Amino acid sequence: MKKYFGYSIAGVMAASLLSACSGAANAESAEIVEAKFTSSGAVEIPENWREWIFIGTPLTPNALNGGEAPFPEFHNVYIEPSAYKHFVKTGEWAEGTQIAKELVSVRPNNNAPDGSSQEVSGRGYFQGEFNGLELTVKDNKRFSGEPGGWAYFTFGHQPEPYNQTAEASPTEACNVCHEVGAETDFVFTQFYPVVRAVQE
């Protein structure tokens, strides 16, 4: 009787271990909140992106770029929280990672020729109005032909309301720049101390 009882306990423990391993694998694969796509393959505008993890705001004003900067607005950059948590834990961008970039115009207020304005805190560049929303998604299965599996989307370069869906931009429009200049898996982590701090 004791022999059979021992076999029974061993069987239960083995089953529990298999279940735990399976659960861990499922949790790992399900932990990233992924983008939603339409049946035609367009990505849907993410919900509550301003509540994601804010990592910084680059600015390349026209005055410092011969009057024609490619990106003259502020870029408020946000990472979907589950993807950020995975990066903190592993130092890698997981499949399904979403990074949103909201464009914001430079505040107009008797601006100087260099685009800066005088405010209560001093002369500088200050944010004006929302002027567009972009999204980056890492999905090697869906975008197997894109470098690193990253695809780039624009919901309109305009004030709100933004478009509700977006098609992937051509590789040469975005990916080439990221491939050449981005520090960590096509992401410009070198520009964001919030991200750099968790890599150390």
ZIURQUI-V512070 format. One record per residue. N is the residue number from 1. RES is the residue in one letter. NEAR is the number of other ideal C-beta (glycine too) atoms within 10 Angstrom. Layout:
n={N N}
res={RES RES}
near={NEAR NEAR}
This chain:
n={1 2 3 4 5 6 7 8 9 10 11 12 13 14 15 16 17 18 19 20 21 22 23 24 25 26 27 28 29 30 31 32 33 34 35 36 37 38 39 40 41 42 43 44 45 46 47 48 49 50 51 52 53 54 55 56 57 58 59 60 61 62 63 64 65 66 67 68 69 70 71 72 73 74 75 76 77 78 79 80 81 82 83 84 85 86 87 88 89 90 91 92 93 94 95 96 97 98 99 100 101 102 103 104 105 106 107 108 109 110 111 112 113 114 115 116 117 118 119 120 121 122 123 124 125 126 127 128 129 130 131 132 133 134 135 136 137 138 139 140 141 142 143 144 145 146 147 148 149 150 151 152 153 154 155 156 157 158 159 160 161 162 163 164 165 166 167 168 169 170 171 172 173 174 175 176 177 178 179 180 181 182 183 184 185 186 187 188 189 190 191 192 193 194 195 196 197 198 199 200}
res={M K K Y F G Y S I A G V M A A S L L S A C S G A A N A E S A E I V E A K F T S S G A V E I P E N W R E W I F I G T P L T P N A L N G G E A P F P E F H N V Y I E P S A Y K H F V K T G E W A E G T Q I A K E L V S V R P N N N A P D G S S Q E V S G R G Y F Q G E F N G L E L T V K D N K R F S G E P G G W A Y F T F G H Q P E P Y N Q T A E A S P T E A C N V C H E V G A E T D F V F T Q F Y P V V R A V Q E}
near={5 6 7 8 9 10 10 10 10 10 10 10 10 10 10 10 10 10 10 10 10 10 10 10 10 10 9 11 11 11 14 18 16 18 20 12 14 11 5 7 11 15 22 15 19 20 8 8 19 11 10 20 18 15 19 14 16 14 16 14 17 14 17 12 12 7 11 7 15 7 14 19 24 23 17 20 24 22 25 25 13 19 24 22 15 21 22 13 11 9 13 11 24 19 17 22 26 24 24 21 20 22 21 18 15 22 17 11 11 6 15 10 7 12 18 18 17 12 12 4 7 7 11 10 17 16 14 15 13 18 18 19 23 21 23 23 25 25 19 13 8 19 19 8 9 22 12 16 19 25 23 24 23 20 22 17 12 14 12 12 9 18 14 11 16 20 14 20 16 11 16 8 11 20 22 12 14 17 14 8 11 17 14 15 16 23 23 17 20 12 17 18 10 14 22 14 9 12 11 5}
